């Protein structure tokens, strides 16, 4: 008997013994007097056992049938293996036509000893940070290296950005590695589709900061910039470095959600390479944003329009400063490019030019704002000997990105010569005497 039934039996015993009236017993039981007479009749007929509910021990009329339970267990351990309880309930409703609540799915799985794929750490006290007020004020950038294509396949990296105000994912893409070219492609997709954010929040990956310069203690925002840092500087986007992974927790939690949901979608689509995975990702993101995005406090987005004076083709590239060889060639990315003859027989030998490695793999050479027409140069003897010995050709050594630099006041260019100093002093004396 339950505690409630034991209490009812005690009160009804006192009513039968004449210690309480039926009205007083009903008041003590918390029911009407008519219900008290019903309980009293059952108590006199069958004793305390008559106080138990008539459906006790019987299966519910609204229980999940054995056939549906078996189907749920087969899908949870087969086709949808690895999905959490909430995601599995959504998949069953959307794709299998089985409408069950999360709690029902959870009861079926736990009854068979199937635990949740996500381990929950014990709760700790944390303070919640206020979101940004408008969409586009702050983007959190990061990469997640994982076995996205399945356990038997190599790890690849998912680069993505999440808006701090709404939690939506404006763009994401798969890459073989977390590299500067991938972040440039990600930023280009965001800039051309949504606009420019006011700031980005990122970690201290070498794609954002020059690693060797930081180790030597010479890194500064003006002189030492990575390729991604140069692009953010040209676009006027503030770059904020996080001190720990917990500081950018919104994007870190995004990876946990995607490793639950997107991983299963990639497996269902049969994605086995990066190109197929990106195609699945493009169809996955709109539904993901509709499911998880929240409205911003300020309904007006803060995306900035693309600056009219900038060309995307000249911004989202890998830029290098190279010196032209004596034979008017530039060596870049295992390729040697021949520069054309300049007007008036001017030679480019010894001149510094700007080489652009575009995201599509093409190479362009610029002399200031003017793009030079290049052609493949004939292979020299040294390269032919290297090819004959099956040795790889020299690769491209990344150089420091070129950024505008203003000489300080102590630079020799700005120092006054003795003759100029005397001339300035004489001019000052003459003006005072007047």
Secondary structure, DSSP 8 states (H G I E B T S, - for coil): --HHHHHHHHHHHHHHTTSS-HHHHHHHHTS-HHHHHHHHHHHHHHGGGGGS-TTTTS--TT---HHHHHHHHHHHHTTTTT--HHHHHHHHHHHS-----HHHHHHHHHHTT---SS--------------SBTTSEEEEEEEEE-TT-TTS--EEEEEEEETTT----EEEEESS--HHHHHHHHHHHHHHT-B-SEEEE---TTTS-HHHHHHT---TTT---HHHHHHHHHT-EEEE-SSGGGGHHHHHHHHHHHHHHHHHHHHHT--SHHHHHHHHHHHHHHHHHHH----SBSS---B---TT--HHHHSEEEEEEE--TTSEEEETTEEEEE---GGG---TT-EEEEEEETTS-EEEEETTEEE-EEE----HHHHHHHHTT------------------TTSGGGS--HHHHHHHHHHHHHHHH-
